[in-house]
Structure formats: C-alpha cells, structure tokens
Amino acid sequence: MSSGSDSEYAKYWIDWFLDTKGNEYFCEVDEEYILDRFNLTGLSAEVPHYYLEALDMITDNLDEDGLDEKVREQIEKSARHLFGMIHARFVITSRGLVKMLDKYKRAEFGRCPRVLCNMQSLLPVGLSDIPMTKTVKLYCPRCEDIYNPKSSRHGAVDGAYFGTSFPHMLFQVHPNYLPSKNLERYVPRIFGFKVHDIANQQRFQDQARERYEAKKLLKSNTSSSPS
C-alpha cells in the first residue's frame, strides 16, 4: 500500500479512500450501486489489470493473506481507478446528485475566485470523459467559467472521475439551486475613461497609419523602378 498504516487500512476501503488527503471532492458511493454488476458494465476494459481483485478490495472482500506487497500495491492502484470510474457514473444518478448537492451547499468544493461572483460555491467537472487526459476543474454556475483547484492534491485528480456532464445534470434535476447570473462586469478605466474605447481608437489610428505608410512605400517603389 502506498500510504497509511495497516490499522488505518483495516477500516472499510471506501471510508479509507475518502479520508485520504486529496480525495475530498469524492462522495461515498452506495455499496448497493457497486454490487449491481449492471452499473459496472464496460469498466473491466478500463481496468485491465486486477479488475476483479480491485472490485473485491473496494467492497472489502479481498483476501490479502499471502499477497505480495507489489501485487497488493497494483491492486490498490487499480481499485483507486475503478472507484473513480464508478464514481463518475454514480454522481449523475439521483442518489449521487443528492450527495454531491449536499457537498455543494456546504461549499466543500471551494468558492469562485472571481470577485463579482460573490463567493459562489463551485462544482467539480471534467473536461473529458476519457481517463488520464485532463485533470479536474471547478465550475462556477454564476459566471459559467472554470477554474483550477487551489490545492495541488485536488489539481492532480482525474477529471474523468467526475465527468463532463455532472454539474449541468445537477442543475437540471435541482434547478432551485442554480444561482442567478451576474451580468455585472468589471470595466477597465483610465482617469474615468473606458480603456477598451481608447484602445480601439488607438488601434484604428495605428492601422490607418500603417496603411498610409504601406501605400507610400508602394508608390515610392513603383516610381523608382526602371521602365
């Protein structure tokens, strides 16, 4: 095992996993959901090594007596990945959405760093449903933008363990928790003047000057060329 003592590991595996630093975004997946093999359809292909052993480890049915330490570590690695893929499916079920909604209401995923979002609670989201391609991001339902997690531990979590649909599915099922959009935007100003208006004027003047210089150079080259 990569971390934790045997006494820590003796508790239920899912509890141990959820208590591990960096896994705070995950919710507890119901054992009934995991034991229903229909819910795991296709996941054996996602976990090609020690799939059955990893499933037994997650459900606390693995007989570890006589297991080589390296084999045990490989099984645990597969169990982490398998649980993550199960989690991605569970969080878009009615039961999973309720559990994640509770975490959202407690702002366990953090708050939007954008000042004008007024400390809006965030939700984890993946940029890809394919594992090991993109790390998890945090979605703000007020400004509808995404942000990197503050913690490097959270920033290393696979985004596929939450999926691309989760936050949007949550607000489809629980629309009362969707915050109103904040149309207020910060407007850059210099001495009271909007910067973008000044910048547009300057860009127009620069472009006009460049066109004038280009025409002047072309006219000069044409007149100086031999006939």
Secondary structure, DSSP 8 states (H G I E B T S, - for coil): --SS-HHHHTS-HHHHHHHSTT-TT-----HHHHH-GGGGTTHHHH--SSHHHHHHHHTT----TT--HHHHHHHHHHHHHHHHHHHHHHTTSHHHHHHHHHHHHTTTT-B---GGG-S-B-EEE-S-SSTTS-B-EEEETTTTEEE--SSHHHHTSBGGGT-SSHHHHHHHH-GGG-----------EETTEEHHHHHHHHHHHHHHHHHHHHHHHHHHHHHHS--
